[in-house]
Amino acid sequence: MIGAAGIGEISMDAVPDLVKIKAVYEPNPAHRRLYDERFDIFKDFYRKTRRLYRRLNEPRHTGSTV
């Protein structure tokens, strides 16, 4: 859906009407500690890799058409 919106085939406003929700999942409060630990790992990973992803997504100005 995001790709279709990105190329102008649909608007982002149209997406909710195109998506059918089969189920809604709620976090289990008993697992809060585990969720917090995993989120801390995610944040650490993000901090360590964000510069790499930024570099990978930089436009290339080498004159190449690839």
C-alpha positions in Angstrom: 0.0 0.0 0.0 2.8 2.4 0.9 4.5 1.6 -2.5 1.2 2.3 -4.4 0.8 5.5 -2.5 4.4 6.4 -3.2 4.0 6.2 -6.9 0.6 8.0 -6.8 -1.6 5.0 -7.6 -3.6 5.5 -4.4 -3.7 8.2 -1.7 -2.7 7.4 1.8 -6.2 8.4 2.9 -7.5 5.5 0.8 -5.4 2.9 2.6 -7.7 2.3 5.7 -10.6 1.5 3.4 -8.5 -1.0 1.4 -7.2 -3.0 4.4 -9.4 -5.6 6.1 -8.5 -6.1 9.8 -8.9 -9.8 10.8 -7.7 -9.5 14.4 -6.4 -7.1 16.9 -3.6 -8.1 19.3 -3.0 -6.5 22.6 0.3 -6.7 24.6 0.1 -9.1 27.5 0.8 -7.0 30.6 2.5 -10.1 32.2 5.2 -9.8 29.6 6.0 -6.1 30.2 9.5 -6.8 31.5 10.3 -8.9 28.4 8.9 -6.2 26.1 11.0 -3.5 27.8 14.1 -5.6 27.6 13.6 -6.3 23.9 12.8 -2.7 23.2 16.1 -1.7 24.9 17.9 -4.1 22.6 16.1 -2.6 19.6 17.1 0.9 20.6 20.7 -0.1 21.1 20.8 -1.8 17.7 19.2 1.3 16.0 21.7 3.6 17.6 24.6 1.4 16.3 23.3 1.0 12.8 21.4 4.2 11.9 24.5 5.8 10.3 25.0 2.8 8.1 21.4 2.9 6.9 21.7 6.6 6.3 24.8 5.9 4.1 23.1 3.1 2.3 20.2 5.4 1.4 22.2 8.3 0.2 21.7 9.1 -3.5 24.7 8.2 -5.6 26.2 10.9 -7.8 28.7 8.9 -9.7 27.1 9.4 -13.1 26.2 5.7 -13.2 22.7 4.8 -14.4 22.5 1.7 -12.2 
